[in-house]
């Protein structure tokens, strides 16, 4: 048995729909600009270039229903609704045709972004870590196992702020579907059970202010809701 010189941190985890047990989170990978309309609204050409990835710390996950503090160092917090794939079987250099066999389940997630910090980082050609990987930046609804829902490839994905619809699209609009995303990611790193992949957001991303309620959902996967607290 390993002994530690300080108390070991708790294992981050997300809820599983209909189960007491939770899904342990190892790493969080996120895909950028995986919907053409969102690429355009961010000022980029949506041609089918290879997907690119950034990461968030595992302990950035937050359950649906939580109230999260408005993060420091920003005055331009943005919402991004996403389909989340949870990896249950590890592997590297995974072929596209075998990729979906590595998925344990799916959930609705929100990629929170300090957009002003991201813009500053881009302008200075610096990493995005402070813009994407901050505390409570990866709210994630309950996972639903593949055996109960299959592999969602189409269906409405949406998000509202204080009951005003901001994002409204369909999973079929993904430039790179889940299988391709897994295959690309596994070329760079070995995926392991417990990894989460946020697969990209559709157009309509925007600012969230303290005190506002964010609600989103994906057809067949349920909803997620979080409250943004005070600064």
C-alpha positions in Angstrom: 0.0 0.0 0.0 1.3 3.4 -1.0 1.8 6.0 1.8 1.5 9.7 1.0 3.1 12.6 2.9 -0.1 14.6 2.7 -3.7 13.5 2.5 -4.4 12.2 -1.0 -7.0 14.2 -3.0 -10.4 12.8 -3.7 -10.9 11.2 -7.1 -13.0 13.5 -9.3 -16.2 11.9 -10.6 -19.5 12.5 -12.3 -22.9 11.0 -11.6 -24.4 8.1 -13.5 -28.1 8.2 -14.3 -30.0 5.7 -12.2 -27.0 4.5 -10.3 -25.5 5.2 -6.8 -22.0 4.5 -8.2 -20.2 7.3 -9.9 -17.8 7.5 -12.9 -14.2 8.4 -11.9 -12.6 11.1 -14.0 -9.0 10.7 -15.1 -8.5 13.4 -17.7 -10.7 15.8 -19.7 -10.1 16.5 -23.4 -12.0 19.1 -25.3 -12.3 19.6 -29.1 -12.2 23.1 -30.5 -14.4 24.4 -33.3 -16.1 21.2 -34.2 -19.3 22.8 -35.5 -19.0 24.9 -38.7 -21.3 27.7 -37.6 -19.4 28.1 -34.3 -16.1 28.2 -36.2 -17.5 31.1 -38.3 -18.8 33.0 -35.3 -15.3 32.8 -33.8 -13.8 34.2 -37.0 -12.3 31.0 -38.5 -12.7 29.0 -41.7 -14.9 25.9 -41.0 -13.2 23.7 -43.6 -12.7 20.2 -42.4 -9.3 20.5 -40.9 -8.1 18.0 -38.4 -9.6 18.5 -35.0 -7.5 20.2 -32.3 -7.7 19.6 -28.6 -7.2 21.3 -25.3 -7.5 20.0 -21.7 -9.1 20.8 -18.4 -8.1 19.3 -15.0 -10.2 16.4 -13.9 -11.3 18.2 -10.8 -12.9 21.0 -12.9 -16.0 18.7 -13.2 -19.2 20.0 -11.5 -22.5 18.1 -11.1 -25.7 19.4 -12.6 -27.7 21.4 -10.0 -24.6 23.1 -8.5 -24.1 26.8 -7.9 -20.6 27.8 -9.1 -18.8 30.9 -8.0 -18.3 33.5 -10.8 -14.6 32.8 -11.6 -11.8 35.4 -10.9 -9.7 37.3 -13.4 -12.6 37.6 -15.9 -15.5 39.9 -16.9 -16.5 37.8 -19.9 -17.5 34.3 -18.9 -19.0 32.3 -21.8 -21.1 29.1 -22.0 -20.5 26.3 -24.5 -22.9 23.3 -24.5 -21.4 20.0 -25.6 -21.9 16.3 -26.0 -19.5 14.4 -23.6 -18.2 11.0 -24.3 -16.9 8.9 -21.4 -14.1 6.4 -22.2 -14.5 3.0 -20.6 -11.9 1.0 -22.6 -8.3 2.3 -23.1 -6.2 2.3 -26.2 -3.9 4.3 -28.6 -4.0 4.6 -32.4 -7.6 3.5 -32.2 -9.1 3.0 -35.7 -12.2 5.0 -36.5 -14.3 1.8 -37.1 -13.4 0.5 -33.6 -13.6 3.8 -31.7 -17.2 3.6 -30.4 -16.4 0.4 -28.7 -14.2 2.4 -26.3 -17.1 4.6 -25.1 -18.8 3.7 -21.8 -21.5 6.4 -21.9 -22.5 9.9 -22.8 -23.6 13.1 -21.0 -24.5 16.7 -21.5 -21.6 19.1 -20.5 -20.8 22.8 -20.5 -17.4 24.1 -21.3 -17.1 27.4 -19.4 -14.6 29.8 -20.9 -13.0 33.0 -19.7 -13.3 34.5 -23.1 -11.3 37.7 -22.4 -8.4 35.7 -21.1 -8.6 33.4 -24.2 -8.5 36.5 -26.5 -5.5 37.9 -24.7 -3.7 34.5 -24.9 -4.4 34.2 -28.6 -3.2 37.7 -29.3 0.1 37.0 -27.4 0.4 33.5 -28.9 0.3 32.0 -25.4 -1.5 28.8 -24.1 -5.2 28.9 -23.2 -4.9 27.2 -19.9 -6.1 30.1 -17.7 -9.0 30.6 -20.1 -10.2 27.0 -20.2 -8.8 25.0 -17.3 -10.0 26.9 -14.2 -12.0 25.7 -11.2 -15.5 24.5 -11.9 -15.1 25.0 -15.6 -16.5 21.6 -16.7 -20.0 21.1 -15.5 -21.3 17.6 -16.5 -24.7 16.1 -16.2 -25.3 12.4 -15.3 -23.7 9.9 -17.7 -26.0 7.4 -19.5 -24.4 4.1 -20.4 -24.1 3.1 -24.0 -26.2 0.0 -23.4 -29.2 2.1 -22.5 -29.0 4.9 -25.2 -26.7 3.7 -27.9 -24.4 6.2 -29.6 -26.2 9.5 -30.3 -25.4 10.8 -33.8 -28.3 13.2 -34.2 -30.7 15.0 -32.1 -31.2 18.5 -30.7 -28.5 20.1 -28.6 -29.4 23.4 -26.9 -28.6 25.9 -24.1 -30.6 28.7 -22.5 -29.6 31.4 -20.1 -32.5 32.5 -17.8 -34.9 30.8 -20.2 -33.6 32.6 -23.2 -32.4 30.2 -25.9 -28.8 30.9 -26.9 -27.6 27.7 -28.6 -29.8 25.4 -30.7 -28.4 22.9 -33.2 -28.3 19.2 -34.0 -25.6 16.6 -33.2 -25.5 15.8 -36.9 -23.9 19.2 -37.4 -20.6 17.9 -35.9 -17.8 18.3 -38.3 -16.0 15.3 -36.8 -18.3 12.7 -35.2 -17.4 11.0 -31.9 -15.6 8.1 -33.5 -13.3 10.3 -35.5 -12.6 12.5 -32.4 -11.6 9.4 -30.4 -9.4 8.2 -33.2 -7.6 11.5 -33.6 -7.1 12.0 -29.8 -5.7 8.5 -29.4 -3.0 9.2 -32.0 -1.5 11.8 -29.6 -2.1 10.2 -26.2 -3.2 6.9 -24.9 -6.8 7.0 -23.8 -7.7 5.3 -20.6 -10.9 4.4 -18.7 -12.1 7.5 -16.9 -11.2 10.0 -19.6 -13.9 12.4 -20.7 -14.1 14.0 -24.2 -16.1 17.2 -24.7 -16.8 17.0 -28.4 -17.3 20.7 -29.3 -20.0 23.3 -29.2 -22.5 24.8 -31.8 -22.9 28.4 -32.5 -24.5 30.9 -30.1 -21.9 31.0 -27.4 -22.2 34.0 -25.2 -21.7 35.8 -21.9 -23.0 34.7 -18.6 -23.3 37.1 -15.7 -23.4 36.5 -11.9 -26.8 35.3 -10.7 -27.9 33.8 -14.1 -29.2 30.2 -14.6 -27.7 28.1 -17.4 -29.8 25.2 -18.6 -29.0 22.9 -21.5 -29.8 19.5 -23.0 -29.4 17.0 -25.7 -32.2 14.9 -27.1 -32.2 11.5 -25.5 -29.6 12.4 -22.9 -31.5 14.7 -20.6 -30.6 18.2 -19.3 -28.0 20.0 -17.2 -28.6 23.1 -15.1 -26.2 25.3 -13.1 -26.5 28.6 -11.3 -23.7 31.2 -11.6 -23.0 32.7 -8.3 -21.6 36.0 -7.2 -18.1 37.4 -8.1 
